[in-house]
Amino acid sequence: MPIDLKSPYPEPGMVLLVGAGPGDPDLLTVAALKALHNADAVVHDALVSPEIMALIPDGCEKIHAGKRGGSPSSSQKDITETLVRLAKAGRRVVRLKGGDPFVFGRGGEEAERLAEEGIPFRVVPGLTSGIAGPAYAGIPITHRDVNANVAFLTGHESAENPSFMEGSPSSRIHWESVAQAFPVLVLYMAMQNLSVVVERLVVAGRSTDTPVAVIRWATTPEQQTLVTTLGRLEMDVALLDLQPPAVIVIGDVVKYRAQLRWFQDETLVVPS
């Protein structure tokens, strides 16, 4: 039976916070697709793939909301106020965010503001790149022979919290605990703070020989994967001039890529 793309949501004056997933349009949820087909305004992030943007029907207003680390982008306040303005004008609004809106996506902040204004909203979860990216790279983020837990961390804490860079105890990440308690770490938005991340983990006891994978443009035809070690991570990224967006996996699960790789991405090789 074909999927009926009609949906009661969003209603006029309502905002849907929708996860677009990591990039592959086949990973978009049915609920997200329905939301796009029933919206008359879509406020979208820079990292939403062109293939997913192409699914938005003609006649729907598309509003670019930026939000890419290291590049000029819309402020979070401006984005949130745009949602409020559109909803109060009676528009059917979709806030389309890469990955999942509640996983380092500031969806919670946007939902708070909508609630303050009495604007009805719904959340449509999306597949986060921290799970999908490693899977497409042939890396299971949990494996019975390696780990019973996994930590998802942001490497972009310094944008709002200078103590991340300064080593202050007020950092929201307790690096010693993380390094010792979690065999596998998945880092979002860490490319511009690699030196800090590596230093914190090594000082906390992680071996410089720990396997690391850097996965760029996860789940898209442009996906690239670098396999290295914690000790070489910063050097190899610099030699290859790797730029965001990328997700980083740290831990012995990275070793499984050699036998579990199924998606034919580009394996990056550091020049000799």
N, C-alpha and C positions, 0 to 999 in steps of 0.2 A: 504494500500500500504506500503510495507516495506521501511524503510529509506535507501536511497542511501548514503553510507558513503564516496563516492568520493567527493572531494572538490577542487576548484582551489587554495585554500590556505592551508598551506603555499607554496609559490613558492620557487624555489632554491634561497638562499640568503635572505630569508625573515624570520622574527621572529613574532610568534603569542604569545601574552601575554594572557594566558588562565586561567580563573577561574575554579578550580576543584570543587567548592562548599564545603559544610561542611563535607562531608565524605560518605554519602549514595550515592552509584553509581546511584541510580534511580533519583537523583537530578542533575546529570550532564546534561548540555544542549546538544542539538543535535549538535550545532556548535562546542562545545568542543570535543564531540566524533569524529566528522569529522576531526577536527584538529589532534587529536591523531592518527587517522588511516592514515593520509597523511604525517606525520612527519617522518624524518629519524634521528632526535635527539630531546630528551625530557629532559630539565633541570628542575628537580622537587624539591619541598620543602619536608621537613621531614613529614609534616602533611597531605600530600596527602595519602588517605587511600589505603591499599593493594588491595582492590577490584577495585579501579579505576586504580591503576598501572597495574593490570592484564588485563585491556582493551587495553593496548599498544601492538601493534602487535610484534611478534618475528622479529628480525632483526633491530628494531629501537634501537639506542643507548640511554641508560638511564643514565643520569648524576645527581647524588645526590647533591643538593645544600644546604642542612641543613636548617638553620634559625629556630631554636627553642629556645625560651627564657630560659636562665639558663643553657644551654648545649653548648658544643663546636659546632661551626657551621662555615660555609663558610662566609667570609666577603662579604658585599654587593658589594664592588668594584670587588672582584674576580668573583662573579656571573655575574655581568654586562659585564665584559671583556670576560667571557666565551661565552656569547651570541654574542658579537661582533666578536669574533674569529670564531665561528661556522658559522655565517652568511657570513663572508668574504670568508670562504672556500666553499661557495656555498651550504651549507646544508639547508634543510627545518627544521626550528627550532621551537619548542614549549617550551615556558617557562610556566610550569604548577605550579600554585600557589593555595594553599588552600583558599577557600572562593572566594572573588572577588579581582582581581589584583589591583584595585584602592581604596579598602577600607582597610586601614592600611596594605597594601601588598607591598608597595614600587614599585608598577608598574609604577607610574609616574616617579620615578627616572630612572628606566630602560628604559622607553620610551624616556626620555630626552636624554640619552646617545646614544640610537640607532639613534635618529634624528640628533644628532651632527655628527655621523659617516655617515649619509646619507643612513642608512640601512632601507629598507621598513619594516613596522610593522603593525599589526592589533591587536585590543583588543577584546577578547571574554569575556564578563562579566560572573561572576559566582554568585551563591546564597551565600550571606554572612552568617556566623554563627550567627551574631548578630540578624538576623531575623529568620533563620531556627532553631537555637538551642532552643530559647524560644517556638517557635511553636511546636516543637517535645516534649517539656516539658509541653505542655498545657497552655502556657502563651502567651496571645496576647499582643504584645508590644504597641499596641494602643487599647483603648476601650473607647467608647463614654462617659461612666460614670466616667472615670478616667482622660484621658488626650487628649489634642488636638495637642500635640507635643511630640517628643522624641529626646534625644541626644545620639549620638554614640561617645564614648570617648576611647582613649587609656590610659591604666594605665602603659605604658612602656616608658613614656616620659623621665624618668630619664636616660635612656641609652645614650641619646645624650644631655640632658639638666639637669645638676645637680641642677638647680634652682627648679625643680619639688620637690626634696627632701628637699631643704633648705627653701622653702616657699617664694622665691623671687617673686616680682611682675612681673619679666620677664618670668614666666612660661607661656606657650602657652595656658593653660587652666585657665580661670578666674572662680575659683571654686565658689565664692559667687554668681556670675551671673547664673552659671549652676545649682547650688543647688536650687535657688529660681525660675528660669524660666522654668525648665523642670521637670514635675512630674515623668517622667520615664527616667532612665539612663540605657544605655547598655554599659558595659565596656569590652574591649578586652585587653588581655595581662596584667591583673591587679593583678594576683595572688601573685606575688612577691613584690608588693607594697601596699598590703591591708592596712597596718597601716597608710600609708600616705593618701590614698584615703579616708578611714573612717574619719580620723582626719579632713581633709579638708572639707568634707561634713558636719560633725557635727558642726564644728566651723562656717560654713556658714549658719547653721540654720536647717539642716535636723534632724528630730527626730531619736533617737536611736531605736525607735520602727518601723521604716520604714521596710516593708517586703523586703527581698532580696532572690534571687535564684542564686545558682551557678550550672552551667550546664557543665559537663565534657563530652568529646568525643561526642559532639552533633551529633545527627542523626544516630549514629552507634549502633550496638547491645550492645556496652559497655557503652552506655550513662548512666550517673548517675546525679541525681538532689538533691541538698541540699536546703531546704527552711529554712531560718533563719531570723534574723533581722540585721539592720545595726550595732546595738550595740554589737551583738554576733558574727558577721561575722568572724572577725579575730580569735576569740577563737575557734569557731566551725570548721573552716578550719584547724586550728592547731591540734585539737583533732582527726580529721579524717585523718590527714596527706594528705590532698588533694593536688595534683600536677597539673600543667598545662598539657594539654591545657584545658581551661575553658572559658566560657563567663558568665558574671555576669549581672543580671537584678536587678535594684533597683527601687522600686515603688509599688503602690497598685495593679498593674496588676498581680503581683505575686500571689495574693489571688485567682485568677481564676483557678490556677492549680488544686485545690481540685475538681472542677466540670468539667473542660475541658480536663483533662488528657486523652489522647487517645493512646499514644505510651507507651508501657509497659517498661519504663526504670526503673532503680533501684532508689528507694527513699532512700537517705542516712539518717541514724539516728545517732545522736550524742550519744556516750556512756554515761550512767548516772554515 
